[in-house]
């Protein structure tokens, strides 16, 4: 069990990514406010939120479960990012930069899941 999620690099990186997603979605068309913007924001927020929730659980199995949810949210966000790029809401540079952050977070989550998977 992780006692202080705030010390985890993956939590810090996912918090930074969530902030970046909120920032970039502000420039999306207004008609996407309750569509793609909302989905991306919820997926981005879900990553650090589930890391935090899992860290407060009493068993490695429970922690692993919440880390898996975070990982799923990271894959969801990656897909939504590509949808936003295909809709031309993001530049190639923005998409590549955020996708690189997501992939790094995915790798870090995989490593933690392997460590705590029982």
mmCIF file of the C-alpha atoms, coordinates in Angstrom:
data_MODEL
# 
_entry.id   MODEL 
# 
loop_
_atom_site.group_PDB 
_atom_site.id 
_atom_site.type_symbol 
_atom_site.label_atom_id 
_atom_site.label_alt_id 
_atom_site.label_comp_id 
_atom_site.label_asym_id 
_atom_site.label_entity_id 
_atom_site.label_seq_id 
_atom_site.pdbx_PDB_ins_code 
_atom_site.Cartn_x 
_atom_site.Cartn_y 
_atom_site.Cartn_z 
_atom_site.occupancy 
_atom_site.B_iso_or_equiv 
_atom_site.pdbx_formal_charge 
_atom_site.auth_seq_id 
_atom_site.auth_comp_id 
_atom_site.auth_asym_id 
_atom_site.auth_atom_id 
_atom_site.pdbx_PDB_model_num 
ATOM 1   C CA . UNK A 1 1   ? 0.000   0.000   0.000   1.00 0.00 ? 1   UNK A CA 1 
ATOM 2   C CA . UNK A 1 2   ? 1.162   3.504   -0.816  1.00 0.00 ? 2   UNK A CA 1 
ATOM 3   C CA . UNK A 1 3   ? 0.770   5.856   2.101   1.00 0.00 ? 3   UNK A CA 1 
ATOM 4   C CA . UNK A 1 4   ? 1.389   9.222   0.456   1.00 0.00 ? 4   UNK A CA 1 
ATOM 5   C CA . UNK A 1 5   ? 0.275   9.378   -3.166  1.00 0.00 ? 5   UNK A CA 1 
ATOM 6   C CA . UNK A 1 6   ? 1.543   12.978  -3.364  1.00 0.00 ? 6   UNK A CA 1 
ATOM 7   C CA . UNK A 1 7   ? 5.104   11.630  -3.342  1.00 0.00 ? 7   UNK A CA 1 
ATOM 8   C CA . UNK A 1 8   ? 4.556   9.455   -6.415  1.00 0.00 ? 8   UNK A CA 1 
ATOM 9   C CA . UNK A 1 9   ? 6.029   10.771  -9.657  1.00 0.00 ? 9   UNK A CA 1 
ATOM 10  C CA . UNK A 1 10  ? 3.173   9.186   -11.611 1.00 0.00 ? 10  UNK A CA 1 
ATOM 11  C CA . UNK A 1 11  ? 0.625   11.108  -9.542  1.00 0.00 ? 11  UNK A CA 1 
ATOM 12  C CA . UNK A 1 12  ? 2.556   14.370  -10.037 1.00 0.00 ? 12  UNK A CA 1 
ATOM 13  C CA . UNK A 1 13  ? 2.840   13.795  -13.786 1.00 0.00 ? 13  UNK A CA 1 
ATOM 14  C CA . UNK A 1 14  ? -0.823  12.880  -14.094 1.00 0.00 ? 14  UNK A CA 1 
ATOM 15  C CA . UNK A 1 15  ? -1.808  16.031  -12.177 1.00 0.00 ? 15  UNK A CA 1 
ATOM 16  C CA . UNK A 1 16  ? 0.283   18.108  -14.596 1.00 0.00 ? 16  UNK A CA 1 
ATOM 17  C CA . UNK A 1 17  ? -1.331  16.327  -17.533 1.00 0.00 ? 17  UNK A CA 1 
ATOM 18  C CA . UNK A 1 18  ? -4.818  16.985  -16.150 1.00 0.00 ? 18  UNK A CA 1 
ATOM 19  C CA . UNK A 1 19  ? -3.970  20.693  -15.874 1.00 0.00 ? 19  UNK A CA 1 
ATOM 20  C CA . UNK A 1 20  ? -2.693  20.691  -19.463 1.00 0.00 ? 20  UNK A CA 1 
ATOM 21  C CA . UNK A 1 21  ? -5.874  18.989  -20.682 1.00 0.00 ? 21  UNK A CA 1 
ATOM 22  C CA . UNK A 1 22  ? -8.054  21.564  -18.931 1.00 0.00 ? 22  UNK A CA 1 
ATOM 23  C CA . UNK A 1 23  ? -5.959  24.325  -20.478 1.00 0.00 ? 23  UNK A CA 1 
ATOM 24  C CA . UNK A 1 24  ? -6.007  22.996  -24.034 1.00 0.00 ? 24  UNK A CA 1 
ATOM 25  C CA . UNK A 1 25  ? -9.708  22.130  -24.045 1.00 0.00 ? 25  UNK A CA 1 
ATOM 26  C CA . UNK A 1 26  ? -10.537 25.786  -23.332 1.00 0.00 ? 26  UNK A CA 1 
ATOM 27  C CA . UNK A 1 27  ? -9.720  26.487  -26.971 1.00 0.00 ? 27  UNK A CA 1 
ATOM 28  C CA . UNK A 1 28  ? -12.054 23.788  -28.329 1.00 0.00 ? 28  UNK A CA 1 
ATOM 29  C CA . UNK A 1 29  ? -15.302 24.922  -29.974 1.00 0.00 ? 29  UNK A CA 1 
ATOM 30  C CA . UNK A 1 30  ? -18.052 25.841  -27.523 1.00 0.00 ? 30  UNK A CA 1 
ATOM 31  C CA . UNK A 1 31  ? -20.292 23.061  -28.858 1.00 0.00 ? 31  UNK A CA 1 
ATOM 32  C CA . UNK A 1 32  ? -17.764 20.516  -27.516 1.00 0.00 ? 32  UNK A CA 1 
ATOM 33  C CA . UNK A 1 33  ? -18.067 21.794  -23.924 1.00 0.00 ? 33  UNK A CA 1 
ATOM 34  C CA . UNK A 1 34  ? -20.345 18.931  -22.884 1.00 0.00 ? 34  UNK A CA 1 
ATOM 35  C CA . UNK A 1 35  ? -18.917 16.456  -25.371 1.00 0.00 ? 35  UNK A CA 1 
ATOM 36  C CA . UNK A 1 36  ? -15.264 15.857  -26.049 1.00 0.00 ? 36  UNK A CA 1 
ATOM 37  C CA . UNK A 1 37  ? -14.007 18.536  -23.621 1.00 0.00 ? 37  UNK A CA 1 
ATOM 38  C CA . UNK A 1 38  ? -15.923 17.031  -20.741 1.00 0.00 ? 38  UNK A CA 1 
ATOM 39  C CA . UNK A 1 39  ? -14.853 13.481  -21.622 1.00 0.00 ? 39  UNK A CA 1 
ATOM 40  C CA . UNK A 1 40  ? -11.185 14.448  -21.850 1.00 0.00 ? 40  UNK A CA 1 
ATOM 41  C CA . UNK A 1 41  ? -11.317 16.373  -18.589 1.00 0.00 ? 41  UNK A CA 1 
ATOM 42  C CA . UNK A 1 42  ? -13.013 13.507  -16.753 1.00 0.00 ? 42  UNK A CA 1 
ATOM 43  C CA . UNK A 1 43  ? -10.533 10.932  -18.092 1.00 0.00 ? 43  UNK A CA 1 
ATOM 44  C CA . UNK A 1 44  ? -7.560  13.169  -17.239 1.00 0.00 ? 44  UNK A CA 1 
ATOM 45  C CA . UNK A 1 45  ? -8.878  13.781  -13.717 1.00 0.00 ? 45  UNK A CA 1 
ATOM 46  C CA . UNK A 1 46  ? -9.595  10.092  -13.231 1.00 0.00 ? 46  UNK A CA 1 
ATOM 47  C CA . UNK A 1 47  ? -5.924  9.147   -13.565 1.00 0.00 ? 47  UNK A CA 1 
ATOM 48  C CA . UNK A 1 48  ? -4.544  10.929  -10.459 1.00 0.00 ? 48  UNK A CA 1 
ATOM 49  C CA . UNK A 1 49  ? -7.842  10.523  -8.590  1.00 0.00 ? 49  UNK A CA 1 
ATOM 50  C CA . UNK A 1 50  ? -7.726  6.742   -8.794  1.00 0.00 ? 50  UNK A CA 1 
ATOM 51  C CA . UNK A 1 51  ? -4.046  6.664   -7.860  1.00 0.00 ? 51  UNK A CA 1 
ATOM 52  C CA . UNK A 1 52  ? -4.959  8.653   -4.763  1.00 0.00 ? 52  UNK A CA 1 
ATOM 53  C CA . UNK A 1 53  ? -7.981  6.515   -3.946  1.00 0.00 ? 53  UNK A CA 1 
ATOM 54  C CA . UNK A 1 54  ? -6.016  3.297   -4.341  1.00 0.00 ? 54  UNK A CA 1 
ATOM 55  C CA . UNK A 1 55  ? -3.263  4.560   -2.090  1.00 0.00 ? 55  UNK A CA 1 
ATOM 56  C CA . UNK A 1 56  ? -5.763  4.874   0.714   1.00 0.00 ? 56  UNK A CA 1 
ATOM 57  C CA . UNK A 1 57  ? -6.893  1.273   0.483   1.00 0.00 ? 57  UNK A CA 1 
ATOM 58  C CA . UNK A 1 58  ? -5.800  -1.440  2.886   1.00 0.00 ? 58  UNK A CA 1 
ATOM 59  C CA . UNK A 1 59  ? -4.527  -4.110  0.514   1.00 0.00 ? 59  UNK A CA 1 
ATOM 60  C CA . UNK A 1 60  ? -2.231  -4.388  -2.463  1.00 0.00 ? 60  UNK A CA 1 
ATOM 61  C CA . UNK A 1 61  ? -5.073  -6.054  -4.376  1.00 0.00 ? 61  UNK A CA 1 
ATOM 62  C CA . UNK A 1 62  ? -7.312  -3.006  -3.880  1.00 0.00 ? 62  UNK A CA 1 
ATOM 63  C CA . UNK A 1 63  ? -4.462  -0.656  -4.793  1.00 0.00 ? 63  UNK A CA 1 
ATOM 64  C CA . UNK A 1 64  ? -3.807  -2.657  -7.959  1.00 0.00 ? 64  UNK A CA 1 
ATOM 65  C CA . UNK A 1 65  ? -7.497  -2.409  -8.866  1.00 0.00 ? 65  UNK A CA 1 
ATOM 66  C CA . UNK A 1 66  ? -7.459  1.398   -8.694  1.00 0.00 ? 66  UNK A CA 1 
ATOM 67  C CA . UNK A 1 67  ? -4.145  1.599   -10.563 1.00 0.00 ? 67  UNK A CA 1 
ATOM 68  C CA . UNK A 1 68  ? -5.775  -0.467  -13.318 1.00 0.00 ? 68  UNK A CA 1 
ATOM 69  C CA . UNK A 1 69  ? -8.656  2.006   -13.451 1.00 0.00 ? 69  UNK A CA 1 
ATOM 70  C CA . UNK A 1 70  ? -6.091  4.826   -13.783 1.00 0.00 ? 70  UNK A CA 1 
ATOM 71  C CA . UNK A 1 71  ? -4.417  2.947   -16.610 1.00 0.00 ? 71  UNK A CA 1 
ATOM 72  C CA . UNK A 1 72  ? -7.743  2.497   -18.382 1.00 0.00 ? 72  UNK A CA 1 
ATOM 73  C CA . UNK A 1 73  ? -8.407  6.216   -18.045 1.00 0.00 ? 73  UNK A CA 1 
ATOM 74  C CA . UNK A 1 74  ? -4.980  6.940   -19.543 1.00 0.00 ? 74  UNK A CA 1 
ATOM 75  C CA . UNK A 1 75  ? -5.845  4.833   -22.592 1.00 0.00 ? 75  UNK A CA 1 
ATOM 76  C CA . UNK A 1 76  ? -9.244  6.499   -22.832 1.00 0.00 ? 76  UNK A CA 1 
ATOM 77  C CA . UNK A 1 77  ? -7.592  9.921   -22.723 1.00 0.00 ? 77  UNK A CA 1 
ATOM 78  C CA . UNK A 1 78  ? -5.084  8.916   -25.391 1.00 0.00 ? 78  UNK A CA 1 
ATOM 79  C CA . UNK A 1 79  ? -7.950  7.937   -27.693 1.00 0.00 ? 79  UNK A CA 1 
ATOM 80  C CA . UNK A 1 80  ? -9.858  11.148  -26.993 1.00 0.00 ? 80  UNK A CA 1 
ATOM 81  C CA . UNK A 1 81  ? -6.696  13.142  -27.664 1.00 0.00 ? 81  UNK A CA 1 
ATOM 82  C CA . UNK A 1 82  ? -6.430  11.505  -31.088 1.00 0.00 ? 82  UNK A CA 1 
ATOM 83  C CA . UNK A 1 83  ? -10.108 12.238  -31.774 1.00 0.00 ? 83  UNK A CA 1 
ATOM 84  C CA . UNK A 1 84  ? -9.467  15.897  -30.894 1.00 0.00 ? 84  UNK A CA 1 
ATOM 85  C CA . UNK A 1 85  ? -6.443  15.963  -33.197 1.00 0.00 ? 85  UNK A CA 1 
ATOM 86  C CA . UNK A 1 86  ? -8.415  14.362  -36.041 1.00 0.00 ? 86  UNK A CA 1 
ATOM 87  C CA . UNK A 1 87  ? -11.124 16.997  -35.537 1.00 0.00 ? 87  UNK A CA 1 
ATOM 88  C CA . UNK A 1 88  ? -8.352  19.610  -35.879 1.00 0.00 ? 88  UNK A CA 1 
ATOM 89  C CA . UNK A 1 89  ? -8.846  20.979  -32.360 1.00 0.00 ? 89  UNK A CA 1 
ATOM 90  C CA . UNK A 1 90  ? -5.159  20.363  -31.584 1.00 0.00 ? 90  UNK A CA 1 
ATOM 91  C CA . UNK A 1 91  ? -1.949  20.991  -33.469 1.00 0.00 ? 91  UNK A CA 1 
ATOM 92  C CA . UNK A 1 92  ? 0.406   18.127  -34.234 1.00 0.00 ? 92  UNK A CA 1 
ATOM 93  C CA . UNK A 1 93  ? 2.809   19.545  -31.649 1.00 0.00 ? 93  UNK A CA 1 
ATOM 94  C CA . UNK A 1 94  ? 0.155   19.715  -28.922 1.00 0.00 ? 94  UNK A CA 1 
ATOM 95  C CA . UNK A 1 95  ? -1.029  16.203  -29.681 1.00 0.00 ? 95  UNK A CA 1 
ATOM 96  C CA . UNK A 1 96  ? 2.483   14.748  -29.744 1.00 0.00 ? 96  UNK A CA 1 
ATOM 97  C CA . UNK A 1 97  ? 3.497   16.470  -26.503 1.00 0.00 ? 97  UNK A CA 1 
ATOM 98  C CA . UNK A 1 98  ? 0.444   15.314  -24.553 1.00 0.00 ? 98  UNK A CA 1 
ATOM 99  C CA . UNK A 1 99  ? 0.539   11.838  -26.073 1.00 0.00 ? 99  UNK A CA 1 
ATOM 100 C CA . UNK A 1 100 ? 4.158   11.502  -24.933 1.00 0.00 ? 100 UNK A CA 1 
ATOM 101 C CA . UNK A 1 101 ? 3.082   12.457  -21.399 1.00 0.00 ? 101 UNK A CA 1 
ATOM 102 C CA . UNK A 1 102 ? 0.263   9.915   -21.500 1.00 0.00 ? 102 UNK A CA 1 
ATOM 103 C CA . UNK A 1 103 ? 2.537   7.108   -22.696 1.00 0.00 ? 103 UNK A CA 1 
ATOM 104 C CA . UNK A 1 104 ? 5.020   7.897   -19.924 1.00 0.00 ? 104 UNK A CA 1 
ATOM 105 C CA . UNK A 1 105 ? 2.204   7.750   -17.354 1.00 0.00 ? 105 UNK A CA 1 
ATOM 106 C CA . UNK A 1 106 ? 0.967   4.458   -18.826 1.00 0.00 ? 106 UNK A CA 1 
ATOM 107 C CA . UNK A 1 107 ? 4.436   2.929   -18.444 1.00 0.00 ? 107 UNK A CA 1 
ATOM 108 C CA . UNK A 1 108 ? 4.729   4.161   -14.873 1.00 0.00 ? 108 UNK A CA 1 
ATOM 109 C CA . UNK A 1 109 ? 1.302   2.746   -14.016 1.00 0.00 ? 109 UNK A CA 1 
ATOM 110 C CA . UNK A 1 110 ? 2.233   -0.609  -15.569 1.00 0.00 ? 110 UNK A CA 1 
ATOM 111 C CA . UNK A 1 111 ? 5.315   -0.738  -13.355 1.00 0.00 ? 111 UNK A CA 1 
ATOM 112 C CA . UNK A 1 112 ? 3.298   0.037   -10.224 1.00 0.00 ? 112 UNK A CA 1 
ATOM 113 C CA . UNK A 1 113 ? 0.636   -2.504  -11.145 1.00 0.00 ? 113 UNK A CA 1 
ATOM 114 C CA . UNK A 1 114 ? 3.297   -5.197  -11.569 1.00 0.00 ? 114 UNK A CA 1 
ATOM 115 C CA . UNK A 1 115 ? 4.734   -4.247  -8.183  1.00 0.00 ? 115 UNK A CA 1 
ATOM 116 C CA . UNK A 1 116 ? 1.422   -4.436  -6.330  1.00 0.00 ? 116 UNK A CA 1 
ATOM 117 C CA . UNK A 1 117 ? -0.428  -7.065  -8.342  1.00 0.00 ? 117 UNK A CA 1 
ATOM 118 C CA . UNK A 1 118 ? -1.304  -10.045 -6.165  1.00 0.00 ? 118 UNK A CA 1 
# 
